[in-house]
Amino acid sequence: MPMQITEALAVARLRQWASFRCTNLQGKTGRLNVQGWQRRDERSFDAALVRVIDFERALSALDEDEQIALVLRYRDKQEAIQIAVGLQCSVRRVSYLIPIARRHLAENLDRLNLL
């Protein structure tokens, strides 16, 4: 079954979350090509932090296995076999779990107006 548009948007948000979270944890800003000293744009940094927090709220509403499967698949780029080892389940269950988790994440993001 092909991925729905809302699921594709949820995956895009998941990848965006991973990127924002990584840059926020490292203290980097989004605009690295600016030359010379400039005052830090606190609003854009705060907005990125709010996007991370909002996404994490939607992700945390999922079942624990769904959260783990999505994070391992889309943030850590793990294959189904590694996800199955992490969840201590079969590869077949992972192949069913990931589309369901994407759908649930898309519903949560849509409900919070984050898609």
Buried (B, 14 or more C-beta within 10 A) or exposed (E): EEBEEBBEBBBEBBEBBBBBBEBBEEEEBEEEEEEEEEEEEEEEBEEBEEBBEBBEEBBEBBEEBBBBBBBBBBBEEBEBEBBBEBBEBEEEBBEEBBEBBBBBBBBBBBEEEBB
